[in-house]
Structures are given as C-alpha cells and as structure tokens.
C-alpha cells in the first residue's frame, strides 16, 4: 500500500484557519484534503516546479469549489524558492521529494524560513527497502539522514509516525524562540 493522504492528514492536527505549504504538491495529493480541513479561513500553498501539476491542482480545486488553494510555481532547490514570506505558515508538508532534491539542505532551510515559530514540518519519504517500485535505492534518503538534515537547520524532533508500508514519516518542529 502506498501513502494514504487522508489517514495522514487526520493525524496532523490540522485546524481550521491554518496556513499550510505543500512542497512538491504534485497533483494535489495532500493539498485537496488539507484545503477541506483548514476551511475558508485557512490557506494552502500548493508548490511545485511543474506547471502541469499546478494545472491539475487548479482544476481539482475549481471542481470541488475550494477557493483556499493558491498554486505557486516554486523551485525548492533554490534559496527562498517557495516565494512565500518568512514566518508565514503553520505547517509544511514535504512528501516524496527529498530524494529528488539536489540540495536537500536548501529545502530544509526554506521550510524553516517560511514556518512560524512553533510551526511543524511533516516529512514523508520512501524507506530503504528494495521494492520493485519507487525511486532507485541509491536516491533514497534514509530516515536518520533525513532527520539530521532538518535538525542541523534548527528543527527539533517531535515524533515519527506510520506513513504506509513503503514510507517513513517524521514531524519536526521549529522552536518557538528564534
């Protein structure tokens, strides 16, 4: 079984009015269910480098009458690549993109920059087990290395969670004092 966004969204304490950045939003796997949870007072920033992905999210949002999703073309391999304001979001979701990043540290720094104090980053990545699907093993980032990237930036480990049979999930928190 792959990651089930609905079950993950349920365990994330997403509240109405929250602002959430979905990094590497793809086709809206997380953006759509989170948009429903944060409601009209909340906002989802669906960030992706691929225009086609952003169009899919736009279309789904229109179809479901979700006006709280803002799609933004972003290159998260670059410094300030999200184009979001510093300290502006409550939660950052990074799912299945860490293994693709040339500069993983830039992604962690960007998450830290855009998160409000006490904000959380949710990291979901492929585990290291050899399967007939998923990215090549050489590209995968093991759980300990992924955690270390974020801890070095200044995040604190909050918890690990079950993210499906083929993935691990981590929640890290930006300190309340800068």
N, C-alpha and C positions, 0 to 999 in steps of 0.2 A: 504494500500500500504506500502511496505517495503521501506527501503532506496534505492534511485536510485543513484548509484555511478557516473554515467555520469553527472547528474544535479549538484551533489555536487562538482565534480571536476571542473565544469565550473565556479562556484562562488569563487574558491580558489586562483585566481590569480597565477596559476602555469605557470611558464615561461620556455622557452627552456633553457637548461643548469642547471636547478635546481637539487639539490640532495635532495631526499625525502626518509624518513624511514616510511614504512608501518608496524606498530606494530600489530602483530596478523593478518598477511596478509591473512590467510585462503586460499581460492582458487584463490586469485588474484583479488578480487572484485574491489579494488582500484589500485593495482599495475599495472594492464594491461592498464587501461585508462590513468593513470598518466605517464606511460612509453612513451606512444604515444605523450603526451603533452610536456614532457621535452626533447624529441628527443635524437639524438645520443650524444650530448654534455652533456646531463643530466644523472642521475643515480637514480634508485630505489633500495632501500634495502628492500626486502620482508622478514620480520622477523616473524618466527612462531616457536613454540615449537614442532609442529607435523611434522614429516618427510613426511607423506603422503600429507599434504598441500603444502609443498615445492616442492614435485614432480609434483603436479598438476600445480603449477605456472611455473615450469621449462618447462613442456610440452606445456602449452599455449604460453609461450614466444617463444619457438622454432617454434611452429606452425605459429605464427604471425611475425616471424623474428625480435623479439625485443631483441637486444643484450645488452640493458642498464639495465636489471634487474639482480640483484645479490641476490640469495636466501641464507638466513643465518638462521641456527637453533639458536634460542635465547630463554632464559628463563628470561622473563621480570619481574618476581617476585624477581630476584636476583640483587644485586648491579652490575652495569656495564654489565647486562645480554644481551645487544644487541651486544657486542663486537665491536661496532663502535668507532671511535676516537672521543674525545671531540671536540666540536665546529666544526663539520664536515658536518652537514646537514642544509638545508634551511627550511624544513618543516617536521613535524612528524604527521602522521595520527594515531589516536587511535580510532578504531571503534568497538563497541560491545565487548570489552574485559575488561573494567574497572570492571564490575560486577563480573568477574571471578577471579580477582586477589586477592591473599591472602594479599599481601602488596601493597596497592594502592599507597602509598607514594613512594615506590621504582620505580614504573612505572613513576610517575611524575618527580622524581629526574633523572631518566635515560633520559627522554625526554629533560629535562633542560640541562643535561650534553652534549648530542650529538648535540643539536641545536647551530648554530652560533648565535652570538649576533644579536638581532632583528629578529631571526627566530620565526616561529609560530608553535603552536601545535593545531591541529584540533581534537576535541573530540566529538565523536558521541556515544550516549548511549541510551538505552531503557528508555522511560518515565515511570512514575509510575502508569499509568492507568492499571487496570486489564483487560487483554485480554486473549483469550483462547490459545494464543501462546506466545513465548518469555520466558525468564527466570522467575523463581518464583519471586513474588513481594519482598520477603524478601532479595533477592540477588541484586536487582536493586539499583543503586546509584542515588539518586535524584539530580536534576540539581544544586541546591545550594551547596550540599555537594561535588559534583564533582568539581565545580568551586573552592571551598575553598581548596581542596587538592592541586590544582595547584597554587593558589595564595600564600599559605603558603611556597611553594618551591621558590617563587620569580617571578613567571609569572605575567603579567599584563593582565587584561581582555581586549579583543579587541572588540568582538561582539558575538551576538547569531545569529544563522541562522536556517531556517526551514530545518529539516533533514527528513521529511516524517511524516506520521501520528502517528507513534509509537516510535519516537525517538526525542531527542533534540540535538542540535549542538552548540558547543562553539568554539570560536577561541581565544586563549590566546597567548601572545607574550613574548618572552624572552627580557629583557631590553637590550638596545644597549651597555650600560656600565655594566661591571660585578661587 
